[in-house]
Amino acid sequence: MALYFGPAILTPKSRKFGKLQSTELDPNKFHHNPLSTASIAKSRDSAFVYNAEKISWSIPKVSICVQMIGAHQQSTSVSVRSQWTGLLEHEHTPWDALTVSNTHAMTTSCDVLSLTKPLSVTNCSNKARHTSPLRVAYQGVPGAYSEAAASKAYPNCEAVPCDQFEAAFEAVELWLVDRAVLPAENSLGGSIHRNYDLLLRHRLHIVGEVQLAVHHCLLGLPGAKKEDLCRVLSHPQALAQCENTLVKLGVAREAVDDTAGAAQFVATLNHMDTGAVASSRAAEIYGLDILADGIQDDLDNVTRFLMLAREPIIPRNDRPFKTSIVFSLEEGPGVLFKALAVFALRNINLTKMIPTMGLQNTLTIFSISILKPQWRILEHKMH
Ligand SMILES: O=C(O)C(=O)C[C@]1(C(=O)O)C=C[C@@H](O)C=C1
């Protein structure tokens, strides 16, 4: 059994970097070009090198291995330019200035003034850091609920659209943005397994969470009527959350990457019989009419989003922290029972378990608990 724990999700080395699957967006077709895994792949040369520290110990019959992702340093440059996203064309922020550009180092020119300057204390001061907003990646296009969640988690942030969840993970890892805010579960639709899987494959830490009340609208072209709709597009979670309304309407449902993307598509397609399930803000942005309001099956429809960062937070002793643990079990009689006993015997309260299929026939389980800094308790008792 391998156990990965912490206030962060820790990543087995073997699963570094999932496959890059990208659908490039045509910059001329869309108003907003989200950051895509392709644009990030282009900047792979400037990736950071992370150091992994491995600690292991054993308890009777079950060996436990904890792999902690440690400090990151040794950057090359974040001054990557891309044809797909405006994000990368921004001026360097003071945060960027903390990285060392090797493009300059490779220049053989004798123009001494153009060479990279050594870091000074002013580069590192909080004042410098606060002159530009925090850049927060989310999946979708402007008007997506994830964008609202990013702003709720980090007020006044610069929300950066990404075409896929994976692109958001990589954008943080490559220092293109500072944080990512991604959905983890919905009160109606359940867990968003893709993001739990990506947490395993990537090296980010959960540093907080935010809950967003999701209020869905049925959108159509100006002048359209809901009775005339033949098909409705949206994110699969959103379609599932509005199942009753959509079944009553008798429309065909089509899944797309995000709710606001669906609204954007309806506006571009210009077909009166095609609608979208999305937010009222998406209606405003893409010039659509709200044909029905509050169409989710449950009025208290809430999605929980995770706030992800490169650095972990250090849990304090003075208040409860939610700790996420992921461990994988090899097949065998009673392995889950034995694993759960580890927590039960230490009086640790598990609030949620999410079983997923891991690699090589292992069952991977995310357990999320609320207690005092539990990982310290685990560490002390198990040594
Ligand atoms: O499509 C969006 O607008 C999103 O932000 C994604 C998402 C999700 O993945 O669950 C977020 C909140 C709602 O639950 C519906 C969709």
The ligand as an SDF file (V2000), in Angstrom:
LIG
                    3D

 16 16  0  0  0  0  0  0  0  0999 V2000
  -18.6060   24.9140  -17.2720 O   0  0  0  0  0  0  0  0  0  0  0  0
  -18.4300   25.7180  -16.3440 C   0  0  0  0  0  0  0  0  0  0  0  0
  -18.9270   26.8440  -16.3280 O   0  0  0  0  0  0  0  0  0  0  0  0
  -17.6010   25.3180  -15.2250 C   0  0  0  0  0  0  0  0  0  0  0  0
  -17.0980   26.1570  -14.5410 O   0  0  0  0  0  0  0  0  0  0  0  0
  -17.4390   23.8560  -14.9370 C   0  0  0  0  0  0  0  0  0  0  0  0
  -18.4510   23.3170  -13.9440 C   0  0  0  0  0  0  0  0  0  0  0  0
  -18.0140   21.8970  -13.4740 C   0  0  0  0  0  0  0  0  0  0  0  0
  -17.0170   21.3620  -13.9110 O   0  0  0  0  0  0  0  0  0  0  0  0
  -18.7430   21.3430  -12.6310 O   0  0  0  0  0  0  0  0  0  0  0  0
  -18.4880   24.1650  -12.7450 C   0  0  0  0  0  0  0  0  0  0  0  0
  -19.6110   24.3870  -12.0570 C   0  0  0  0  0  0  0  0  0  0  0  0
  -20.8930   23.7580  -12.4430 C   0  0  0  0  0  0  0  0  0  0  0  0
  -21.0240   22.6400  -11.5990 O   0  0  0  0  0  0  0  0  0  0  0  0
  -20.8950   23.2960  -13.8430 C   0  0  0  0  0  0  0  0  0  0  0  0
  -19.7650   23.1660  -14.5390 C   0  0  0  0  0  0  0  0  0  0  0  0
  1  2  2  0
  2  3  1  0
  2  4  1  0
  4  5  2  0
  4  6  1  0
  6  7  1  0
  7  8  1  0
  7 11  1  0
  7 16  1  0
  8  9  2  0
  8 10  1  0
 11 12  2  0
 12 13  1  0
 13 14  1  0
 13 15  1  0
 15 16  2  0
M  END
$$$$
